[in-house]
């Protein structure tokens, strides 16, 4: 699974980082910065929660 960010849709709310701090960092302005595109084994649930938490659909989880 890969966690992809559409930076043009991210508004810097930081909501995606709350359920997945091990997958997503926030920059100094609060914009999402995924730590990598590949979701580590066992991280799928947190990645899905991060996608669901984003109000602007800036994150996608793909196979």
N, C-alpha and C positions, 0 to 999 in steps of 0.2 A: 504494500500500500504506500501511496505517496500523498503527502500533504502539500497542496499547492496554494500559493497566495497570489491573488490579483491585487497588486499594490494600488491600482487606480481606484479600487472600491473600498480600501481600508480607510476608515475615518479616524483611527487612533483612539478608539474607546478602550481598548485593552481587555475587553470581555473574553476574548478567545484564550487569553493566557491563564485565566483563573482555573479552568478545568484541566489545563495541560501545561503546567509550568516547566515540565521536563522536555516539552517539544517546541515551545514558543517563548522567545524573549521579546521584550518591548524596547524600542529605541528610546532615546532621550525625550522624544515628543509623544510617546505612547503608541507608536505604530508597531504592528506585529512584525517580527523577524523570526521566521521558523529556523530552528537550529540545523535543519537539513530537510531535504524533501522526502527521504525514506523514513517511514514510521517504523521504529524498532519493534521487534516481537513483543507482544504484550501491551503495546501502546495504542492499539486500534480503538479501544473504547474511549480513551482520553482524547484522541484525535477527532473522533466523531462528536464528542461533547464540545470540543473547540469549534468545529464547523457549525454546530447547532447554536452556539452562543453568539456567533457573529451576526449582528443585525443587518449587515450590508452584503452578506453572502460573498465575502472577500476570500474565504477559504473553501477549498474543495478537497475531498478525499477520493483518490482514483486508484484503480488497480494497475 
